[in-house]
Amino acid sequence: MENAINLTNNSMKNKFEYKILDYVNLEHHNYNDVETFLNKIGSDGFELVEVIDMGENNTNKDGKSSRYRYIFKRWISN
């Protein structure tokens, strides 16, 4: 359904975890499901920082259409 990459950025006192998701186009036809999915990530403490339109003909590693890429970030306490 989605590809996730978790990255951690360590600076002096701040730690952030990033989650990058390619959400398949077929799911975008049901706005309620997309909203529920994005709200779940938000309830896990992630903030949506960017939505990238990858183009109509983009596919993910599974060969499924994945036009939109979502980038989330959350602060991790020490």
Beta strands, then each sheet from edge to edge (+ up, - down):
strand 1: 4-10
strand 2: 15-23
strand 3: 47-53
strand 4: 68-76
sheet 1: 1+ 2- 4+ 3-
end
